[in-house]
Amino acid sequence: MKSILLSAFFLLLAGCGDNDETGTVVRIPLGAGGVGFLPLHVMQEQGLIEKHAGQAGLENFQVQWIDLGGPSAMNDALLSRSVDFIAAGPPAFLTLWDRTRDSLDVRGVAAMSALPMYLNTRSATFNSLDMISAQDKIAVTAIKVSIPAIVMQMVAAEQYGIADAEHYDRYTVSMAHPDGVVAMLSGAGDITAHFTSPPFHQRERQDPQIRTIMTTDQVMGGATTFTMLSTTAAYHDANPEVVAAVIAALEEAQQFIQREPAAAADVLVSVNGNAGLPVEEIAAMLQDPDIHFTSTPQNVKRYADFMRSIGTLGREAASWRDFFFDDIHDLPGS
């Protein structure tokens, strides 16, 4: 039933576009919410894509923002040409890149954010992944394919070898971040840990019983792209001015968040709520040195190399540039 409803939804979206190859109407999902998708909300609120499209001389230009999140749903929307761009994390993107190389040729347009995810637990005995017990369950946004799932596979491969890279998958449960927060704070049910992102991490850590035992930055060896924009080669090549306007709008939004964290926090609260945090704390969080809003891809190649090593990806890439259109090839990505 769910797949039938999604198919009907995508057919409806496809009918909403006006010459989707001409760029008259640009359709962009707003994503799953949280700090990593904040640049999209700033772009929407301030009309930044329209601004840069107008400066490029594009007339009768509209942006249709769609309330759609989750990597699987957005991948399906792009593949069905119901939307023109999607925002997701590197693992979901890389899977789509790998599977469409000989067809739609999905590639990255630009990174949106780079930030750590945090493995939080309320269990007194769960101090590292190798100390997990049969009674522990870790909430993640998606089993096997989400950023936390891939990072835990990296840890498992180092501890137990590539053949047992999925060692920790059995302990994971698929759950949206807000639901994971509720489960952690209530202490009810089987969830004893949550691999989450800001601002959900900060809300959980307000509980003195909840500790952080690992971050993705620790495993990846530094800052790592959390969300990124992508599209198909057909759309990119047919609409160079639209793509340029989207990139320019994204970079302006990223600069705004860095320059005006209080105003950016207001935007986040207006669309996602405050996750139980005062707006002042959200503004301070946006200034955390571990949180970056940049169009430069970071550590995407490392994800790809690992996913290739365990057979999740069938294709090998020589450089991070193989995953992205040449609009950003001059950036110092990785």
C-alpha positions, 0 to 999 in steps of 0.5 A, a space after each residue: 500500500 505504501 509503495 502504491 501511495 508513493 507512486 501516486 504521489 510522484 505521478 502528481 508531482 510530475 504533473 506539477 512541473 511546467 516543462 521540467 527540462 526548461 527550468 521554468 519550474 524547479 522542484 526541490 524536496 526540503 529533506 528530512 529536517 534538522 541542521 543539515 537541511 537548514 540551507 534549503 530552508 534559508 533558500 526558500 525563505 529568502 527566495 535566493 534561487 529566484 534572486 539568482 535566476 533573475 540576475 541570470 535573466 531567467 524569466 517566468 521562473 518559479 521554485 516549487 518546494 516539496 515537503 518530502 524527506 528520507 533518502 529512499 523517497 527522494 531517490 524514487 522522486 528523482 528517478 521518476 523525474 517528479 523532482 529536479 534536485 534532491 538532498 541526501 547524505 553521501 551513502 544514499 547518493 553514492 548508491 544512486 550514482 552507482 546504479 544510474 551511471 549507464 542511465 540517468 547518470 545522477 551526480 552531485 551538484 554541491 555539498 550543503 553541510 558537514 557535521 558529525 553524528 553522535 552515538 548516544 546511549 543511556 546504557 551504563 555498560 555500553 561504552 564502545 561498539 564492541 561492548 554492545 550486548 544482545 539487549 542493546 538496540 541502536 536507533 538509526 534513520 535507515 538500516 544498512 544504508 544511512 550514514 550511521 549504518 555505514 560508519 558502524 560498518 567501517 568500525 566493524 570491518 576494522 575490528 572483525 574484517 571486511 567479511 564481517 562488516 555488517 556485524 553491528 547491523 543486527 543491533 540497529 532499528 530504523 527510526 526517525 530522529 524525533 522518535 529516537 529522541 523520545 525513546 531515549 528520553 523516556 527510557 521505555 522500550 528496547 532503544 538504548 542508543 541513538 546515532 543522531 545529528 544536531 539538534 537532536 543530539 543536543 536535546 538528548 545530552 541535556 539528560 545526565 543519563 545520556 552519554 556520547 560514546 562515538 562520533 562519525 568525525 572520529 571514525 572518518 578522521 575529520 569533517 565529513 559531508 552530511 547533506 548534498 544536492 544532486 540531479 541527473 545529467 539530463 537536467 544539469 546539461 539542459 539547464 546550466 543557468 538554473 544549476 548555476 542559480 541553485 549553486 549561487 543560492 546555496 552558497 549565499 544561504 551557507 554564508 548567511 548561516 555563518 554570518 547570522 546564526 541567530 537569524 538562521 536559528 529562527 529559520 530552523 525553529 520556524 520550520 522544524 521546531 526547537 527540539 526542546 532547546 532555547 533558540 539561543 542554544 540553537 544559534 550557539 550550536 550553529 557556531 560549533 566549530 565541528 559544524 560547517 556549511 560549505 559546498 565543498 565535498 568532504 570525505 565523500 571519496 572515503 565513503 565510496 572506497 569503503 562501500 566499494 570494498 564491501 560490495 555495496 558499490 559496483 563501480 570504482 572512482 578515481 577521485 571525488 570529482 567523478 561523483 560531482 558535475 564539473 561546476 565545483 571541480 575547482 573546489 578542494 574537495 575529498 
